[in-house]
């Protein structure tokens, strides 16, 4: 039995590239890589091209029933967030805005 390669769908890529664009504009990220593997799809983001990825956003369909298919991994391999909703998983990478309260 041959396994199919896992890809991000168009709506998922739209969410990933929107976040990527905001982070590039903020000067945080400079490069990305997409990988489609037999067991998962990866979107890796880099501060500099020559370094290891800062974060990897992965989609693992086989984990969909348990923790959810999406996860964000840090450079050291820790899973920062996992879930069923990509937008909520990506929230862990969105900088929080500070508000001054009088």
C-alpha positions in Angstrom: 0.0 0.0 0.0 1.5 3.3 -1.1 1.0 6.3 1.2 0.0 9.6 -0.3 2.0 12.8 0.2 0.4 15.3 2.6 -0.1 18.9 1.4 -1.6 22.0 2.9 -4.9 23.0 1.3 -5.4 26.4 -0.3 -7.2 27.9 2.7 -4.5 26.7 5.0 -1.8 28.2 2.8 -3.7 31.5 2.7 -3.6 31.6 6.5 0.0 30.7 6.7 1.1 33.3 4.1 -1.0 36.0 5.7 0.8 35.4 9.0 4.1 35.2 7.2 3.5 38.5 5.5 2.7 40.2 8.7 5.9 38.8 10.4 8.1 39.8 7.4 6.7 43.3 7.6 7.5 43.4 11.3 11.1 42.4 10.5 10.8 39.1 12.5 10.9 36.5 9.6 12.8 36.6 6.4 12.4 33.2 4.6 10.2 30.1 4.6 10.2 26.6 3.2 7.4 24.2 2.3 7.8 20.5 2.6 5.3 17.8 1.6 6.2 14.5 3.2 4.4 11.1 3.3 3.2 11.6 6.9 3.1 15.4 7.3 3.2 18.8 5.6 5.6 21.4 7.0 5.8 25.2 6.7 9.1 26.3 8.2 10.0 29.9 8.9 13.4 31.4 9.3 15.0 34.6 10.7 18.0 34.1 8.3 18.2 31.7 5.4 21.3 30.0 6.7 19.9 29.1 10.1 17.7 26.4 11.4 13.9 27.2 11.3 12.6 29.3 14.1 9.2 27.6 13.9 7.7 24.7 12.0 4.0 24.6 11.4 3.0 21.0 10.7 -0.1 19.2 9.5 -0.3 15.5 10.4 -3.6 14.0 9.3 -3.0 10.9 11.4 -3.2 13.0 14.6 -6.5 14.6 13.6 -8.6 12.4 15.9 -6.4 12.8 18.9 -4.9 16.2 19.5 -5.7 17.7 16.1 -3.8 17.7 12.8 -2.0 21.1 13.3 1.0 21.9 15.5 3.6 24.6 16.0 7.1 23.5 16.9 9.9 25.8 18.3 13.5 25.6 17.1 14.3 23.2 20.1 11.6 20.8 19.1 9.0 21.7 21.8 5.4 21.8 20.7 4.1 25.2 21.4 0.5 24.6 20.5 -1.5 21.8 18.9 -5.1 21.6 17.8 -7.9 21.1 15.3 -8.2 24.8 14.2 -5.3 26.2 12.3 -6.1 29.8 13.1 -6.1 29.1 16.8 -2.9 27.2 16.6 -1.2 30.0 14.7 -2.3 32.5 17.5 0.7 31.3 19.5 3.0 33.0 16.9 1.1 36.3 16.7 2.7 39.0 18.8 0.5 40.4 21.5 -0.2 44.1 21.4 0.3 46.0 24.6 -2.3 48.5 25.6 -1.9 51.4 28.0 -4.7 51.6 30.5 -5.3 54.8 32.5 
